Amino acid sequence: MRFSGKTVVITGAASGIGKESVRLFAGEGAQVYAADIDEEGGAALSGEIDGDVRFVRCNVRATGEIKELMDRAAAETGGIDTVFNNAGAGGARPGIHEIEPGEWDRTMDLLLRSVAFGIRYAVPHMRGRSGASFVNTSSVAAVGPGYAPTAYSVAKAGVLHLTKVAAADLAQFGIRVNAVQPGFINTSIFTSALEIEGEMERVAKDMIAQMSANAQPVRRGGQPRDIAEAVAYLASDAASFVTGQSIIVDGGITLGPRHSWDPEEAGLLSALEAIKEQSA
């Protein structure tokens, strides 16, 4: 019961990583304010999850709604201990040579601006609370190209830098700020970005899970619980000496090129080197 008596706000809480985080925090004693624009999914949370879960409809692209969320959580419980700025989606898909200004702005609003103002409007309710902390969702896409669309990747890199400068800003109040960088996690973010629904969504998720299991050293697909566990650690007293940092939870996909961890690929390279030597 690491979070007994704590007030935790989680955005993007109706599905995927957010939902599993609600389950974990509520299961360990927290009063969880689960925020999302998905009213149907959000309303079902309290019936599916044991613990004190209170759904609040919140569009994180509207800063006024973020402020209302934080003010409500604090007014009803006396303050806020942890905010998990998690809400997001795939964002605009075009490359930098094709993207339109409105597409860029919507992606930045959803993935980066929302995190900034999630911090801004929660801080007044967190000052003076022992162990107060933020956890922000970044991505392995912040590491470099090839993991996600351009606008998404830039926004997630921005979240990493925001995490560092916010940690510096808020150290004076004893508030920690950290981030988590998920790899390929089996959630609806991929199918939603491609507008895949119904039975085909299940098929697509199975395909994504299989592909990701073969794309990284840890031979299984990433699950929302993998991220929720990292978030809970960063929010807990066990991480009281950790701030301005990020944990990559990706099954090792960012370790390096495939031949560095796949013996079959390494064997192929060795064979090619042998052929090269013979032809020299």
Secondary structure, DSSP 8 states (H G I E B T S, - for coil): -TTTT-EEEEESTTSHHHHHHHHHHHHTT-EEEEEES-HHHHHTHHHHS-SEEEEEE--TTSHHHHHHHHHHHHHHHSS-SEEEE--------S-TTT--HHHHHHHHIIIIIHHHHHHHHHGGGTTT-TT-EEEEE--GGGTSTTSS-HHHHHHHHHHHHHHHHHHHHHGGGT-EEEEEEE-SBSSTHHHHHTT--THHHHHHHHHHHHHHHTSSSS-S-B-HHHHHHHHHHHHSGGGTT--S-EEEESTTTTSS-GGGT-HHHHHHHHHHHHHHHHH-
